[in-house]
Amino acid sequence: MPDISLRMGTAVTSSDLARVRDALPRLDRGDHLTITMEAADAHQADLLLELLDDHGLDYQSRGDSDGRTYHIIARRQE
């Protein structure tokens, strides 16, 4: 299965959380789920991180060098 990328809108909505939740069963070991959002909206990432925690995923978050985008890269725990 290829890696999965999702882009969030300006606000993390229940629809966005559902898209992430729907993608999780397709994520095999070694695959990555990348969630991208505007850096200015990174304060909303808590809901996404909680969802990833609840499903037992490891993740790392980082901003791009341009200061405009914020990424959460998640994978299944080995």
LINZI-V575993 format. One record per residue. SS is DSSP state (~ for helix, > for strand, _ for the rest). D_CENTER is the distance of its C-alpha to the mean C-alpha in Angstrom with 2 decimals. Layout:
BEGIN
ss->SS d_center->D_CENTER
ss->SS d_center->D_CENTER
END
This chain:
BEGIN
ss->_ d_center->17.13
ss->_ d_center->15.41
ss->_ d_center->11.91
ss->> d_center->9.51
ss->> d_center->8.06
ss->> d_center->7.05
ss->> d_center->8.43
ss->_ d_center->8.73
ss->_ d_center->12.36
ss->_ d_center->14.31
ss->_ d_center->13.69
ss->_ d_center->10.97
ss->_ d_center->13.23
ss->~ d_center->13.87
ss->~ d_center->13.55
ss->~ d_center->9.93
ss->~ d_center->9.37
ss->~ d_center->11.73
ss->~ d_center->10.06
ss->~ d_center->7.01
ss->~ d_center->9.97
ss->~ d_center->12.05
ss->~ d_center->10.04
ss->~ d_center->10.11
ss->_ d_center->13.89
ss->_ d_center->13.85
ss->_ d_center->12.05
ss->_ d_center->15.14
ss->_ d_center->15.96
ss->_ d_center->15.50
ss->_ d_center->12.81
ss->_ d_center->9.45
ss->> d_center->6.18
ss->> d_center->5.14
ss->> d_center->3.30
ss->> d_center->6.65
ss->> d_center->8.84
ss->> d_center->12.40
ss->~ d_center->13.28
ss->~ d_center->15.66
ss->~ d_center->13.10
ss->~ d_center->11.11
ss->~ d_center->13.26
ss->~ d_center->11.40
ss->~ d_center->8.22
ss->~ d_center->10.39
ss->~ d_center->9.97
ss->~ d_center->6.27
ss->~ d_center->7.36
ss->~ d_center->10.42
ss->~ d_center->9.15
ss->~ d_center->7.70
ss->~ d_center->11.08
ss->~ d_center->13.00
ss->_ d_center->12.18
ss->_ d_center->13.13
ss->> d_center->10.30
ss->> d_center->10.70
ss->> d_center->8.21
ss->> d_center->9.27
ss->> d_center->8.59
ss->> d_center->11.08
ss->> d_center->12.76
ss->_ d_center->14.70
ss->_ d_center->18.45
ss->_ d_center->19.17
ss->_ d_center->17.71
ss->_ d_center->16.21
ss->> d_center->12.56
ss->> d_center->9.77
ss->> d_center->7.02
ss->> d_center->4.58
ss->> d_center->6.00
ss->> d_center->6.44
ss->> d_center->9.76
ss->> d_center->12.40
ss->_ d_center->14.97
ss->_ d_center->18.22
END
